[in-house]
Amino acid sequence: MAEQKHFLDYSGTDELWKRIVKLCNKKLEKVENADDSIVVKDNRKVAVRISESEGNLLQLKSGEGLYVKAPVNHKLTFGAEEEYVYDGSEDITVPVYMGQINH
């Protein structure tokens, strides 16, 4: 036996549309932050809080919004007869020649 299909008539479609409009036209009464990274003022004005900690790459660019500042990687090249290039990926200690060679 085939399953019978049910459709909305004009009044049912009208009622469904009124309910959809009512749901979409609701006003949000209050906004609350979930954590300290967001600030809410007057229950409706939302702002972001950006850490000023050293190494934070997230910044607020006026007129453009949030962006991640790309880290600047410089390289250090040193050497006499051979050339060594350091890319800044980890800490290193470079020995200093004091003018004496001990044999």
N, C-alpha and C positions, 0 to 999 in steps of 0.2 A: 504494500500500500504506500503510495507516495505521500510525503509529508506536506501538509497544507501550509501555504505561505500566508503571513499576515502583513497587511500594509496599513499605514495610518490614513484615515480619511481626512477631509479638509479640516474639521474641528480638532482632530488629534494633532495634525501638523501645525495648526495655529497655536495650540497649547504648548507643544514642544518648542516652537520658536520663541514664544513669550518667556518660557523658563530659561532658554539659552541666553536671551537678551538680559534677563534679570540677573543671571549669574555673571555675565560679562560686565555689567554696569555697576557692580559692587565697588564701593570705595574701601581702600585699605585704611583702616583706622589707626594702626600703630605698626611701626617697624622696630624690631629689636636686633641688636648685634649678637652674633653667635660667639664671638671672641673679641679680644682687644685690638685686632687689626682693622676693625671697622668702628667708626664713631657715628652715632645717631643723635641728632639734635632735634628738639621739638617733636619727637616721635615720628618724624618724616623726612628729615634732611640727612642724607647719608654721605659720609666722607671716609677716605681711607687714611689710615695711620701708617706712616713709613718709618721704620727704624733708622736711627742715625748711627747705628753701630758700624765700627770699622769693617770694611769688607762687604757691606750690603750693596748689592748691585741694582736693587730696585729703586727707582727715582720717579718723581712727578715732574713732568715737563709742562710748563705753563702753556695752556691752550691746546695741548696735545694729549695729555693724560699720562697714565702709567707706562713706563717702559723699563727694560732691563739694560743698564749701561754695560756695554761689552768691556771686559777687562782688557787693559792695555798690557800686552806682553812685549817687553823689550828684550833684546838679546845682548849678552855681554860677550865680546870676543877678546881673548887674550892669548899671549904666547909669543915666543921669540922665533925659534926655528920651526916649530909646529904651531898650528893655529887650533885653539879649542873654542868652541862656541857653546854658550850656556843659554838655554831658552827660558829660564825663569820658572820651571816646573817644580823645583824643590830647592831647599836651602843648601848652600854650599859654603865652604871655607876655602879661601884662596890664600896659600902661604905667601909670605912676603920675603923676598931676598934681601938680606941685610948686608951683603957685600963680602961675605966670607964663605969659603967652601971648606968643610972639615973632611979630611981623608982619613 
